Amino acid sequence: MSTIFVVPTRKKRNPGPTGTRPLRSKGVRESKGYRTFQVFNYLLLGALAFMTLYPMWHVLVGSLSDGRALMRHSGFLLWPLGGISIEAYHAVMRNPNILMGYQNTLFILTVGIPLQVIVTSLGAYVLSRKTFGLRNPAMFFITFTMFFQGGMIPMFLLVRDLGLMNNLLSVVLPFTVNAFNLIIMRTSFQAIPESLEESARMDGAGHFTVYARIVMPLSKAVIAVMILYYGVGLWNGWFWASVFIRNRSLFPLQLVLREILIINDLASMTQGMGGDDMVSLSESIRYATIIVSTLPILTVYPFLQKYFAGGVMIGAIKG
């Protein structure tokens, strides 16, 4: 009889996907170079976060500080000086120009954002249709305006001839469509599958039905981004308002803020105060005015941030 010997073979370890190393098991010590990289990475990100957040913290702390202590202080400001004081906010809220500026800015936002989003989306829809024969020449002229513009004098003459001087619509109507935002929306609309539009057309839908019931509902993410872009632009806009508007009762909030910070117009906030109190409170008033003017946009931003990462095609096609 012959004896058969079976030689045991070592089971090969699964190397994982090609070109990748096997996952590190728990308990394995990290290399010194990896730990050094992690420490450097955390320090760098912490420094960037500090440089980003400290200016806002400085303004907030300055608005809550005592005016006299704030005037004597120099350097970093990490906590309210002289205790927490809200006198600067009381002075800001007593200023009728601030409330008037809020009212004018809210009117600009209420009229401007819906108008800009609707007109931009309509233009993007037309330019995203393959059946529109002039879309390439139209896109060329639209892109051309991003690099070459008429300038301030032609814009002033246009607004004057339209009779929009000293009118809040002068900062809305000439800037209804932004070329960059139009390109963003056009690219988003082009990503929508044509099968959805073809199915709607088989049921007798026209362009406005496709636009209102298919394209716009599937583009909530990009619409939220457009609302934020246009809203921030209208909220922070002051230059064209200073060119077109001369009536102080029509000044938007940012133009009022400019007068307070640059022209040093604090008379309406410090009425009834002595000379020393007026001077000591002036610095805190500037900081408080910045907080009051930026707080609404900072409050709205987190509610729109969630749409940034969401894709416009999630759930568009099922099965």
C-alpha positions as CSV (number, residue, x, y, z in Angstrom):
1,M,0.0,0.0,0.0
2,S,1.1,3.5,-0.8
3,T,0.7,6.2,1.7
4,I,-0.6,9.6,0.5
5,F,0.6,12.6,2.5
6,V,-1.4,15.8,2.4
7,V,0.6,18.9,2.8
8,P,-1.5,21.7,4.5
9,T,-1.4,24.9,2.6
10,R,-1.6,28.3,4.2
11,K,-4.8,30.2,3.4
12,K,-4.2,33.3,1.5
13,R,-5.3,36.6,3.0
14,N,-7.8,38.5,1.0
15,P,-5.8,41.5,-0.3
16,G,-9.0,43.5,-0.9
17,P,-9.6,45.6,-4.0
18,T,-6.8,46.0,-6.4
19,G,-4.4,48.7,-5.5
20,T,-5.6,49.1,-1.9
21,R,-4.1,48.0,1.4
22,P,-6.1,45.9,3.9
23,L,-7.8,47.8,6.6
24,R,-5.8,48.4,9.7
25,S,-7.1,46.2,12.5
26,K,-7.9,47.7,15.9
27,G,-5.1,47.9,18.4
28,V,-2.4,48.5,15.8
29,R,-0.3,51.6,16.8
30,E,-0.2,54.5,14.4
31,S,3.1,55.5,13.0
32,K,4.9,58.6,14.3
33,G,4.6,60.3,11.0
34,Y,0.8,59.8,10.9
35,R,0.4,61.2,14.4
36,T,2.6,64.2,13.4
37,F,0.4,64.8,10.4
38,Q,-2.7,64.7,12.5
39,V,-1.4,67.2,15.0
40,F,-0.3,69.6,12.2
41,N,-3.7,69.2,10.5
42,Y,-5.7,70.0,13.6
43,L,-3.5,73.0,14.4
44,L,-3.9,74.3,10.9
45,L,-7.7,73.8,10.9
46,G,-7.9,75.4,14.4
47,A,-6.0,78.4,13.2
48,L,-8.2,78.8,10.2
49,A,-11.3,78.5,12.3
50,F,-10.0,81.1,14.7
51,M,-9.2,83.6,12.0
52,T,-12.7,83.1,10.6
53,L,-14.7,83.3,13.8
54,Y,-12.7,85.9,15.8
55,P,-13.7,89.0,13.8
56,M,-17.4,88.2,14.5
57,W,-16.6,87.5,18.1
58,H,-14.7,90.7,18.4
59,V,-17.6,92.7,17.0
60,L,-20.1,90.9,19.3
61,V,-18.0,91.4,22.4
62,G,-17.3,95.1,21.5
63,S,-21.0,95.8,21.2
64,L,-21.6,94.4,24.7
65,S,-18.6,96.3,26.3
66,D,-18.6,99.5,28.3
67,G,-17.8,102.4,26.0
68,R,-15.1,104.0,28.2
69,A,-13.3,100.7,28.8
70,L,-13.5,99.9,25.1
71,M,-11.9,103.2,24.1
72,R,-9.0,102.5,26.5
73,H,-8.5,99.0,25.2
74,S,-6.2,97.9,22.4
75,G,-5.4,94.4,21.0
76,F,-7.4,91.3,21.2
77,L,-10.9,91.4,22.7
78,L,-12.0,88.1,24.1
79,W,-14.7,89.2,26.6
80,P,-16.9,92.2,27.3
81,L,-14.9,95.0,29.0
82,G,-16.4,96.7,32.1
83,G,-19.2,94.1,32.3
84,I,-22.0,93.3,29.9
85,S,-23.8,96.5,28.7
86,I,-26.6,96.8,26.2
87,E,-26.7,100.6,26.1
88,A,-25.3,100.5,22.6
89,Y,-28.3,98.4,21.4
90,H,-30.7,100.7,23.1
91,A,-29.1,103.6,21.3
92,V,-29.3,101.8,18.0
93,M,-33.0,100.9,18.4
94,R,-33.7,104.6,19.2
95,N,-32.3,105.6,15.9
96,P,-35.2,106.1,13.4
97,N,-32.9,105.7,10.5
98,I,-32.2,102.1,11.4
99,L,-35.8,101.1,11.5
100,M,-36.4,103.0,8.2
101,G,-33.4,101.2,6.7
102,Y,-34.8,97.9,7.8
103,Q,-38.2,98.7,6.2
104,N,-36.6,99.7,2.9
105,T,-34.4,96.7,2.8
106,L,-37.2,94.3,3.5
107,F,-39.2,95.9,0.6
108,I,-36.2,95.4,-1.7
109,L,-35.9,91.7,-0.6
110,T,-39.6,91.1,-0.9
111,V,-39.8,92.4,-4.4
112,G,-36.3,91.6,-5.6
113,I,-35.8,87.9,-4.7
114,P,-39.0,86.5,-6.3
115,L,-38.5,88.6,-9.4
116,Q,-34.8,87.7,-9.8
117,V,-35.4,84.0,-9.2
118,I,-38.4,83.7,-11.5
119,V,-36.8,85.7,-14.4
120,T,-33.5,83.9,-14.0
121,S,-35.2,80.5,-14.0
122,L,-37.3,81.3,-17.1
123,G,-34.2,82.4,-18.9
124,A,-32.3,79.3,-17.8
125,Y,-35.2,77.0,-18.9
126,V,-35.2,78.5,-22.4
127,L,-31.4,78.3,-22.8
128,S,-31.4,74.7,-21.5
129,R,-33.8,73.5,-24.3
130,K,-32.1,71.7,-27.2
131,T,-34.9,72.8,-29.5
132,F,-34.0,76.5,-29.0
133,G,-31.8,77.2,-32.0
134,L,-30.3,80.5,-30.8
135,R,-29.2,79.2,-27.4
136,N,-25.4,79.2,-28.3
137,P,-25.4,82.8,-29.6
138,A,-27.5,83.9,-26.6
139,M,-25.1,82.2,-24.2
140,F,-22.1,83.9,-25.9
141,F,-23.6,87.4,-25.4
142,I,-24.6,86.5,-21.8
143,T,-21.1,85.3,-21.0
144,F,-19.6,88.3,-22.8
145,T,-21.3,90.6,-20.2
146,M,-19.4,88.9,-17.4
147,F,-16.1,90.2,-18.8
148,F,-17.1,93.5,-20.5
149,Q,-19.6,95.8,-19.0
150,G,-20.9,99.3,-19.8
151,G,-19.8,100.9,-16.6
152,M,-21.3,103.2,-14.1
153,I,-22.1,106.2,-16.3
154,P,-24.3,104.2,-18.9
155,M,-26.0,102.5,-16.0
156,F,-26.8,105.9,-14.4
157,L,-28.1,107.3,-17.6
158,L,-30.3,104.2,-18.1
159,V,-31.8,104.4,-14.7
160,R,-32.4,108.2,-15.1
161,D,-34.1,107.8,-18.5
162,L,-36.3,105.1,-17.0
163,G,-37.5,107.5,-14.3
164,L,-36.2,105.3,-11.5
165,M,-34.1,107.9,-9.7
166,N,-35.0,108.1,-6.0
167,N,-36.9,104.8,-6.3
168,L,-36.2,101.6,-4.5
169,L,-36.8,99.7,-7.7
170,S,-33.7,101.3,-9.1
171,V,-31.6,98.7,-7.1
172,V,-33.7,95.8,-8.3
173,L,-34.9,96.1,-11.9
174,P,-31.5,96.8,-13.6
175,F,-30.0,93.8,-11.8
176,T,-32.8,91.3,-12.3
177,V,-30.6,88.7,-13.9
178,N,-27.1,87.8,-12.9
179,A,-25.1,86.1,-15.7
180,F,-23.3,83.7,-13.4
181,N,-26.5,82.7,-11.6
182,L,-28.2,82.2,-15.0
183,I,-25.4,79.8,-16.1
184,I,-25.7,77.8,-12.8
185,M,-29.4,77.3,-13.2
186,R,-29.1,76.5,-16.9
187,T,-26.5,73.8,-16.1
188,S,-28.8,72.4,-13.4
189,F,-31.8,72.3,-15.8
190,Q,-29.8,70.5,-18.4
191,A,-29.0,67.7,-15.9
192,I,-32.8,66.8,-15.7
193,P,-33.4,63.6,-17.8
194,E,-35.2,64.3,-21.1
195,S,-37.4,61.3,-20.5
196,L,-39.4,63.3,-17.9
197,E,-40.1,66.0,-20.3
198,E,-40.9,63.6,-23.1
199,S,-43.4,61.8,-20.8
200,A,-45.1,65.1,-19.9
201,R,-45.3,66.1,-23.6
202,M,-47.0,62.8,-24.4
203,D,-49.7,63.8,-21.9
204,G,-50.1,67.1,-23.7
205,A,-48.0,69.3,-21.4
206,G,-46.6,72.5,-22.8
207,H,-43.5,74.5,-21.9
208,F,-45.0,76.3,-18.9
209,T,-46.4,73.0,-17.5
210,V,-43.0,71.4,-17.9
211,Y,-41.3,74.4,-16.3
212,A,-43.7,74.7,-13.4
213,R,-44.5,71.0,-12.6
214,I,-41.3,69.2,-13.5
215,V,-38.2,71.5,-13.8
216,M,-38.9,73.7,-10.8
217,P,-39.9,71.0,-8.3
218,L,-36.7,69.0,-9.2
219,S,-34.5,72.1,-8.8
220,K,-35.3,73.0,-5.2
221,A,-31.6,72.8,-4.3
222,V,-30.4,75.2,-6.9
223,I,-33.4,77.5,-6.3
224,A,-32.4,77.7,-2.6
225,V,-28.9,78.6,-3.6
226,M,-30.2,81.3,-5.9
227,I,-32.4,82.7,-3.1
228,L,-29.3,82.9,-0.9
229,Y,-27.1,84.5,-3.6
230,Y,-29.6,87.1,-4.6
231,G,-30.7,87.7,-1.0
232,V,-27.2,88.3,0.2
233,G,-26.5,90.6,-2.8
234,L,-29.6,92.7,-2.1
235,W,-29.0,92.8,1.6
236,N,-25.4,93.9,1.4
237,G,-25.9,96.2,-1.6
238,W,-25.1,99.9,-0.9
239,F,-23.1,101.2,-3.8
240,W,-25.8,101.5,-6.4
241,A,-28.2,102.7,-3.8
242,S,-25.8,105.6,-3.0
243,V,-25.7,106.4,-6.7
244,F,-29.4,106.3,-7.5
245,I,-31.1,107.3,-4.2
246,R,-30.8,110.8,-2.8
247,N,-33.8,110.8,-0.5
248,R,-32.7,109.8,3.0
249,S,-36.1,108.3,3.7
250,L,-35.4,105.7,1.0
251,F,-32.0,104.7,2.2
252,P,-31.6,100.9,2.6
253,L,-30.1,99.5,5.8
254,Q,-26.5,99.1,4.5
255,L,-26.5,102.7,3.3
256,V,-27.5,103.8,6.8
257,L,-24.8,101.6,8.2
258,R,-22.2,103.2,6.0
259,E,-23.1,106.6,7.2
260,I,-22.8,105.5,10.8
261,L,-19.4,103.7,10.3
262,I,-17.7,106.0,7.8
263,I,-19.3,109.4,8.0
264,N,-19.6,109.1,11.8
265,D,-23.2,110.0,11.9
266,L,-24.2,109.2,15.5
267,A,-26.2,112.3,16.3
268,S,-29.6,110.6,16.1
269,M,-28.4,107.8,18.5
270,T,-26.9,110.0,21.2
271,Q,-29.5,112.6,21.6
272,G,-29.9,113.8,25.2
273,M,-26.4,112.5,26.2
274,G,-23.5,114.6,27.5
275,G,-20.4,115.1,25.5
276,D,-18.4,112.5,27.4
277,D,-21.2,109.9,27.3
278,M,-21.7,110.4,23.6
279,V,-18.0,110.0,22.8
280,S,-17.6,106.9,25.1
281,L,-20.6,105.2,23.6
282,S,-19.7,105.8,19.9
283,E,-17.4,102.8,19.5
284,S,-20.0,100.4,21.1
285,I,-22.7,101.8,18.9
286,R,-20.7,101.0,15.7
287,Y,-20.3,97.4,16.8
288,A,-23.9,97.1,17.8
289,T,-25.0,98.5,14.5
290,I,-23.0,95.9,12.6
291,I,-24.6,93.1,14.7
292,V,-28.1,94.4,14.2
293,S,-27.6,94.7,10.4
294,T,-26.0,91.2,9.9
295,L,-28.0,89.2,12.4
296,P,-31.0,88.5,10.1
297,I,-28.9,87.1,7.2
298,L,-26.9,84.9,9.7
299,T,-30.2,83.6,11.0
300,V,-31.6,82.6,7.6
301,Y,-28.4,81.1,6.3
302,P,-28.5,77.8,8.3
303,F,-32.0,77.0,7.0
304,L,-30.8,77.2,3.4
305,Q,-27.4,75.5,4.0
306,K,-29.0,72.0,4.0
307,Y,-30.0,72.4,0.4
308,F,-26.4,72.9,-0.8
309,A,-25.4,69.3,-0.5
310,G,-28.6,68.0,-1.8
311,G,-28.7,67.0,-5.5
312,V,-31.4,68.1,-7.8
313,M,-31.9,64.6,-9.2
314,I,-32.6,62.8,-5.9
315,G,-35.8,60.9,-6.4
316,A,-36.4,62.1,-9.9
317,I,-36.5,58.7,-11.5
318,K,-37.8,55.6,-9.6
319,G,-37.9,52.1,-10.8
